[in-house]
Amino acid sequence: ERDMCGICFIVNFKLVNEVPKNVDGNDVTITPFPLSPENLEKFTFIKQNPEWFSRFSRRGPDALAAVLIQFPLTINSTLYQIEILIISALLALRGTQKVVQPLYDLQSKNVLAWNGEIFSGQILSNFPPTSNPNDTLLLFDQLNQNSSPDPLLASSHIQSTFFNPQLIQGPYSFIYFHSQSKTLFFGKDFLGRRSLLLHCNSSVEESIVCCSVGFSMPDYWTELPPTCLYSIHFPSLVSPIISDSVITQIPRPELYPEDGEIKNDGGEDGNKDEDEGRIDFEENSKVLLEILSRAVKRRVINCPPPHPGVHSLSKEFYYYNNNNNEKSKQNEKKEEEEEGEKKEVKEREEEGKEKEKKEIEIEHTNSHVSILFSGGLDSLLLARLAHDHIPSDQSIDLLNVAFFD
């Protein structure tokens, strides 16, 4: 239940002579990775791009955490220690339960970084709409149901989870490490509503970086298309340098006919009684309105108060500036020539503004929802539908941008 978080993974290949065995027999270790300045210095990409890390951190004012995954891997008779650093910057927009990411399970040693919101689907079927369960925990439980070391079975389970539109409905991007098969999965929803950028290096050190936020550098980042999910099966690598060619693409199934043709109800020949073939616009409008209303409801119920670090709009004063900004060139020229008169007019305007500031104060009563409001039909409809589902003691902030001159 979060939106617009930041997720990232960085992969390192380190040459080693020997790797100690774990007590439990599993050679994968996962440990929380404190994001101290000393630790950040260990990763060249972060060290060389402090502005990127600062931008990434701002994606999650509620929590910033990381998990380090390590395991040995022999490639062409050379022993490497694989290090996968997964970082999450959390912005909690929905629900009352804040779950710090990345999520990890000490028993299965699986790790999940999630940037998305599940508004509906079978994964929420056991919970009433008002219960507002944490979708990150539910998804992690769903993904952890597969414990097979077979990478094909692991991939199949990922597909059955993310390719099933009845299971998960909502925008997302994710990073998931499946420990048993040593496979890293990542991708986004089929509409690509969350960003996920990829960069492959030509060196062993930090050979691949994937994250929600990039920086302006031509040809550095590749935006991952939403037509596939992606995976890296580390035991099958033949080189410590990860390129696009070794990243497995898992194509999504077709959601619509390839030709995009919409069939009518008149049979193969398209003939149908004229009255039966007519569209009931009134009935269809009611159905559409109900669908839109449910979609808005999922997005506005149980929203927490504004983040304490965000400047409260309730302390602001607003006034309407009724100055006529479209002055003729003749008046402008006259004002330039008559500085004294211009100064006097300006003083009167400032006095009027100060008076209006004192008289007009917009008081927000516990507003949890804001709408980017242009005044057009779309934003007007969203505001009206949100009003139907938000508690009566909460107001709605309508945010508008006005351009002067």
C-alpha positions as CSV (number, residue, x, y, z in Angstrom):
1,E,0.0,0.0,0.0
2,R,2.4,2.6,-1.1
3,D,2.9,4.7,-4.1
4,M,5.8,6.4,-5.8
5,C,8.5,4.8,-3.6
6,G,12.0,4.2,-4.9
7,I,13.5,0.7,-5.4
8,C,16.9,-0.2,-6.6
9,F,19.3,-3.1,-6.9
10,I,23.1,-3.1,-7.6
11,V,25.0,-6.3,-8.5
12,N,28.7,-6.8,-7.6
13,F,31.0,-9.6,-8.6
14,K,34.0,-9.9,-6.2
15,L,36.9,-12.2,-6.7
16,V,37.5,-14.4,-3.7
17,N,39.7,-17.4,-2.7
18,E,37.3,-19.0,-0.3
19,V,33.8,-18.5,1.0
20,P,32.8,-19.7,4.5
21,K,29.9,-22.2,4.7
22,N,26.8,-21.2,6.5
23,V,25.6,-23.2,9.4
24,D,22.2,-24.0,7.8
25,G,23.8,-25.4,4.7
26,N,22.3,-22.6,2.5
27,D,25.2,-20.6,1.0
28,V,23.0,-17.5,0.6
29,T,23.2,-14.8,3.3
30,I,20.9,-11.8,3.7
31,T,21.7,-9.0,6.2
32,P,20.3,-5.6,6.8
33,F,22.7,-3.0,5.3
34,P,22.9,0.3,7.2
35,L,23.1,3.1,4.8
36,S,25.8,4.9,6.6
37,P,28.4,7.1,4.8
38,E,31.0,4.4,5.4
39,N,28.9,1.7,3.9
40,L,27.8,3.8,0.9
41,E,31.5,4.3,0.1
42,K,31.7,0.5,-0.6
43,F,29.6,0.9,-3.7
44,T,31.2,2.8,-6.5
45,F,28.0,3.7,-8.2
46,I,26.6,5.4,-5.1
47,K,30.0,6.9,-4.3
48,Q,30.4,8.5,-7.7
49,N,26.8,9.7,-8.0
50,P,25.8,11.3,-4.6
51,E,23.2,13.5,-6.3
52,W,21.5,10.4,-7.6
53,F,21.4,8.8,-4.2
54,S,20.0,12.1,-2.7
55,R,17.3,12.1,-5.4
56,F,16.5,8.5,-4.8
57,S,16.3,9.0,-1.1
58,R,13.7,11.8,-1.5
59,R,11.3,9.3,-3.1
60,G,10.8,7.8,0.4
61,P,10.6,10.3,3.3
62,D,9.0,7.6,5.6
63,A,11.8,5.1,5.5
64,L,15.1,4.3,3.7
65,A,16.6,0.8,4.1
66,A,18.7,-1.8,2.3
67,V,19.4,-5.5,2.4
68,L,22.6,-7.1,1.2
69,I,22.4,-10.5,-0.4
70,Q,25.6,-12.6,-0.7
71,F,26.4,-16.0,-2.1
72,P,29.4,-17.7,-3.8
73,L,29.3,-18.5,-7.5
74,T,31.9,-20.2,-9.7
75,I,32.1,-18.9,-13.3
76,N,34.6,-20.5,-15.7
77,S,36.6,-22.0,-12.8
78,T,36.8,-18.6,-11.1
79,L,35.2,-18.1,-7.7
80,Y,33.2,-14.9,-7.1
81,Q,31.3,-13.6,-4.2
82,I,28.0,-12.2,-5.6
83,E,26.7,-9.1,-3.8
84,I,23.2,-7.8,-4.5
85,L,22.3,-4.6,-2.7
86,I,18.6,-3.9,-2.7
87,I,17.5,-0.5,-1.5
88,S,14.0,0.8,-0.8
89,A,12.9,4.4,-0.2
90,L,9.4,4.2,1.3
91,L,6.6,6.8,0.8
92,A,3.5,5.5,2.7
93,L,0.4,7.0,1.1
94,R,-2.3,4.5,2.1
95,G,-3.1,2.7,5.3
96,T,-2.0,3.1,8.9
97,Q,0.6,0.3,9.0
98,K,4.1,1.3,7.8
99,V,6.1,-1.6,6.6
100,V,9.8,-0.9,6.1
101,Q,11.3,-2.4,2.9
102,P,13.0,-4.3,1.5
103,L,11.0,-7.2,3.0
104,Y,13.1,-10.3,3.7
105,D,12.5,-13.7,5.2
106,L,15.3,-15.2,7.3
107,Q,14.0,-18.8,6.7
108,S,13.5,-18.7,2.9
109,K,16.0,-15.9,2.4
110,N,13.8,-14.3,-0.2
111,V,13.7,-10.5,-0.6
112,L,11.1,-8.1,-2.0
113,A,11.2,-4.4,-2.9
114,W,7.8,-3.1,-4.0
115,N,6.7,0.2,-5.5
116,G,3.0,-0.1,-6.1
117,E,-0.6,-0.3,-4.9
118,I,-3.0,-3.3,-5.2
119,F,-6.4,-1.8,-5.3
120,S,-8.3,-5.0,-6.0
121,G,-7.9,-8.6,-7.0
122,Q,-8.0,-12.1,-5.5
123,I,-5.0,-11.3,-3.3
124,L,-7.3,-9.0,-1.3
125,S,-10.4,-11.3,-1.6
126,N,-10.3,-12.3,2.1
127,F,-10.4,-8.8,3.4
128,P,-13.3,-6.3,3.4
129,P,-12.7,-3.0,1.5
130,T,-12.5,-1.0,4.8
131,S,-9.9,-3.3,6.4
132,N,-7.0,-1.8,4.3
133,P,-4.5,-4.7,4.7
134,N,-0.9,-4.2,3.8
135,D,-0.5,-5.3,0.2
136,T,3.3,-5.6,0.4
137,L,3.0,-8.3,3.1
138,L,0.3,-10.1,1.2
139,L,2.3,-10.1,-2.1
140,F,5.4,-11.3,-0.2
141,D,3.5,-14.2,1.2
142,Q,2.1,-15.0,-2.3
143,L,5.6,-15.0,-3.8
144,N,7.1,-17.1,-1.0
145,Q,4.7,-20.0,-1.7
146,N,7.2,-21.4,-4.2
147,S,10.2,-23.0,-2.5
148,S,11.6,-25.0,-5.4
149,P,15.2,-24.6,-6.5
150,D,14.2,-25.1,-10.1
151,P,14.4,-21.8,-12.0
152,L,11.7,-22.8,-14.4
153,L,9.3,-23.4,-11.6
154,A,10.3,-20.1,-9.9
155,S,9.7,-18.3,-13.2
156,S,6.3,-20.0,-13.6
157,H,5.2,-18.9,-10.1
158,I,6.2,-15.3,-10.9
159,Q,4.2,-15.4,-14.1
160,S,1.2,-16.9,-12.4
161,T,1.3,-14.0,-9.9
162,F,2.0,-11.0,-12.0
163,F,0.4,-12.1,-15.3
164,N,-2.9,-12.9,-13.7
165,P,-5.1,-9.8,-13.9
166,Q,-7.6,-11.3,-11.5
167,L,-4.9,-11.6,-8.8
168,I,-3.3,-8.2,-8.8
169,Q,-5.0,-5.0,-10.1
170,G,-3.0,-1.7,-9.7
171,P,0.2,0.1,-10.7
172,Y,3.5,-1.4,-9.6
173,S,7.2,-2.1,-10.2
174,F,9.1,-4.7,-8.1
175,I,12.4,-6.4,-7.4
176,Y,12.2,-9.9,-6.0
177,F,15.2,-12.2,-5.2
178,H,14.2,-15.9,-5.1
179,S,16.9,-17.5,-2.9
180,Q,16.3,-21.2,-3.6
181,S,16.9,-20.8,-7.4
182,K,19.3,-17.8,-7.0
183,T,17.2,-15.8,-9.5
184,L,16.5,-12.1,-9.4
185,F,13.2,-11.0,-10.9
186,F,12.1,-7.5,-11.7
187,G,9.6,-5.6,-13.8
188,K,6.5,-3.4,-13.8
189,D,2.7,-3.6,-14.5
190,F,1.5,-4.1,-18.1
191,L,0.8,-0.3,-18.5
192,G,4.2,0.7,-17.2
193,R,2.8,3.0,-14.6
194,R,5.9,2.9,-12.4
195,S,9.4,3.7,-13.7
196,L,12.2,1.2,-13.8
197,L,15.5,2.1,-15.4
198,L,18.4,-0.3,-16.2
199,H,22.1,0.3,-16.7
200,C,24.6,-2.4,-17.7
201,N,28.3,-1.8,-17.1
202,S,31.2,-3.4,-19.1
203,S,33.1,-4.1,-16.0
204,V,32.9,-6.8,-13.3
205,E,32.4,-4.3,-10.5
206,E,28.7,-3.3,-10.2
207,S,28.0,-4.7,-13.6
208,I,24.3,-3.9,-13.5
209,V,22.1,-1.2,-11.8
210,C,18.3,-1.1,-11.9
211,C,16.3,1.6,-10.1
212,S,13.3,3.9,-10.1
213,V,15.2,7.1,-10.5
214,G,18.0,8.0,-12.9
215,F,20.0,11.0,-13.7
216,S,20.5,13.0,-16.9
217,M,23.2,11.3,-18.9
218,P,22.6,10.4,-22.6
219,D,22.4,6.7,-23.4
220,Y,23.2,5.7,-19.8
221,W,19.7,4.4,-18.8
222,T,17.3,2.1,-20.6
223,E,13.6,2.3,-19.5
224,L,12.4,-1.3,-19.2
225,P,9.3,-1.9,-21.4
226,P,6.2,-3.2,-19.6
227,T,5.7,-5.9,-22.2
228,C,7.9,-8.3,-20.3
229,L,9.1,-9.2,-16.8
230,Y,12.8,-9.8,-16.4
231,S,15.1,-12.2,-14.6
232,I,18.7,-13.0,-14.0
233,H,19.5,-16.7,-13.1
234,F,23.0,-16.4,-11.6
235,P,24.0,-20.0,-11.8
236,S,23.6,-20.0,-15.6
237,L,25.9,-17.0,-16.1
238,V,29.0,-17.7,-18.2
239,S,30.6,-14.3,-17.5
240,P,30.7,-11.9,-14.5
241,I,29.7,-9.1,-16.9
242,I,25.9,-8.9,-17.2
243,S,24.7,-7.5,-20.5
244,D,21.2,-7.2,-22.0
245,S,21.7,-10.5,-23.7
246,V,21.9,-12.5,-20.5
247,I,18.8,-11.0,-18.9
248,T,15.9,-13.3,-19.6
249,Q,12.7,-11.6,-20.9
250,I,9.4,-13.2,-19.9
251,P,6.8,-11.9,-22.4
252,R,3.4,-11.1,-21.1
253,P,0.5,-12.9,-22.7
254,E,-1.7,-11.0,-25.1
255,L,-4.5,-9.2,-23.4
256,Y,-6.3,-8.2,-26.6
257,P,-6.7,-9.7,-30.1
258,E,-3.7,-9.1,-32.2
259,D,-5.8,-7.3,-34.9
260,G,-7.5,-5.2,-32.3
261,E,-10.9,-5.9,-34.0
262,I,-14.0,-5.6,-31.8
263,K,-16.7,-8.1,-32.7
264,N,-20.4,-7.1,-32.7
265,D,-23.3,-9.1,-31.4
266,G,-24.9,-9.7,-34.7
267,G,-23.3,-13.0,-35.5
268,E,-20.8,-13.7,-38.3
269,D,-22.7,-11.7,-40.9
270,G,-23.2,-8.8,-38.6
271,N,-26.9,-8.8,-39.2
272,K,-29.2,-8.1,-36.2
273,D,-32.6,-6.7,-35.6
274,E,-32.4,-2.9,-35.5
275,D,-34.0,-2.5,-32.1
276,E,-31.9,-5.3,-30.6
277,G,-28.7,-3.8,-31.9
278,R,-29.2,-0.4,-30.4
279,I,-27.0,0.7,-27.6
280,D,-28.7,1.5,-24.3
281,F,-26.6,4.7,-23.5
282,E,-28.5,5.4,-20.3
283,E,-27.8,1.9,-18.9
284,N,-24.2,1.9,-20.1
285,S,-23.7,5.3,-18.5
286,K,-24.8,4.0,-15.1
287,V,-22.5,1.0,-15.4
288,L,-19.5,3.3,-16.4
289,L,-20.3,5.7,-13.5
290,E,-20.4,2.7,-11.0
291,I,-17.0,1.4,-12.3
292,L,-15.4,4.9,-12.0
293,S,-16.9,5.4,-8.6
294,R,-15.4,2.0,-7.4
295,A,-12.0,2.9,-8.9
296,V,-11.9,6.3,-7.1
297,K,-13.1,4.7,-3.8
298,R,-10.2,2.3,-3.7
299,R,-7.8,5.2,-4.1
300,V,-9.2,7.6,-1.5
301,I,-10.5,5.5,1.4
302,N,-8.3,5.1,4.5
303,C,-5.7,7.6,3.4
304,P,-3.5,8.8,6.3
305,P,-3.0,12.5,7.2
306,P,-0.3,14.5,5.3
307,H,3.3,13.6,6.1
308,P,4.5,15.8,9.0
309,G,7.4,17.0,6.8
310,V,5.0,18.5,4.3
311,H,4.0,22.1,4.6
312,S,0.4,22.3,5.7
313,L,-1.9,24.1,3.4
314,S,-4.2,25.0,6.3
315,K,-1.8,27.7,7.4
316,E,-1.9,29.4,4.0
317,F,-3.9,32.5,3.0
318,Y,-5.2,32.8,-0.5
319,Y,-6.6,35.7,-2.3
320,Y,-7.9,36.6,-5.7
321,N,-5.9,39.0,-7.6
322,N,-8.3,40.9,-9.8
323,N,-5.7,42.9,-11.6
324,N,-6.2,43.2,-15.3
325,N,-3.1,41.6,-16.7
326,E,-3.9,42.4,-20.3
327,K,-3.1,46.0,-20.5
328,S,-2.8,47.7,-23.8
329,K,0.6,48.8,-25.1
330,Q,-0.6,52.3,-24.8
331,N,-1.4,52.0,-21.1
332,E,2.0,50.3,-20.5
333,K,3.8,53.1,-22.2
334,K,1.8,55.6,-20.2
335,E,2.7,53.9,-17.0
336,E,6.4,53.9,-17.9
337,E,6.3,57.6,-18.5
338,E,4.3,58.4,-15.4
339,E,6.3,56.7,-12.7
340,G,4.5,58.6,-10.0
341,E,1.1,57.4,-11.0
342,K,2.3,53.8,-11.5
343,K,3.8,53.8,-8.0
344,E,0.5,55.1,-6.5
345,V,-1.5,52.4,-8.4
346,K,0.9,49.7,-7.1
347,E,0.5,50.9,-3.5
348,R,-3.2,50.8,-3.8
349,E,-3.1,47.3,-5.2
350,E,-0.8,46.1,-2.3
351,E,-3.2,47.6,0.2
352,G,-6.1,45.8,-1.4
353,K,-4.2,42.5,-1.4
354,E,-3.3,42.9,2.3
355,K,-6.9,43.6,3.1
356,E,-8.1,40.5,1.2
357,K,-5.4,38.4,2.9
358,K,-7.0,39.3,6.2
359,E,-10.5,38.7,5.1
360,I,-10.2,35.5,3.1
361,E,-8.8,32.5,4.7
362,I,-9.3,29.0,3.5
363,E,-9.5,26.6,6.4
364,H,-8.8,23.0,5.7
365,T,-10.4,20.5,8.0
366,N,-8.3,17.4,8.3
367,S,-7.7,17.1,4.5
368,H,-6.2,13.7,3.5
369,V,-6.7,13.8,-0.2
370,S,-5.6,16.3,-2.9
371,I,-6.7,16.4,-6.5
372,L,-4.8,18.1,-9.3
373,F,-7.7,20.3,-10.4
374,S,-7.8,22.1,-13.7
375,G,-11.5,22.8,-13.7
376,G,-12.1,20.6,-16.7
377,L,-14.6,17.7,-16.9
378,D,-12.1,15.0,-15.8
379,S,-10.9,16.7,-12.7
380,L,-14.4,17.9,-11.8
381,L,-15.7,14.3,-12.1
382,L,-12.8,13.0,-9.9
383,A,-13.5,15.6,-7.2
384,R,-17.2,14.8,-7.2
385,L,-16.7,11.0,-7.0
386,A,-14.0,11.4,-4.3
387,H,-16.5,13.6,-2.3
388,D,-18.9,10.6,-2.3
389,H,-16.5,8.3,-0.5
390,I,-14.5,10.6,1.8
391,P,-15.8,11.0,5.4
392,S,-17.8,14.2,5.8
393,D,-15.4,15.6,8.3
394,Q,-12.6,15.7,5.8
395,S,-12.1,18.3,3.1
396,I,-10.5,17.8,-0.3
397,D,-7.6,20.0,-1.5
398,L,-8.1,21.1,-5.1
399,L,-4.6,22.0,-6.4
400,N,-4.4,24.4,-9.3
401,V,-1.6,26.0,-11.2
402,A,-2.0,29.6,-12.5
403,F,0.5,31.2,-14.9
404,F,1.0,34.9,-14.5
405,D,1.5,36.9,-17.7
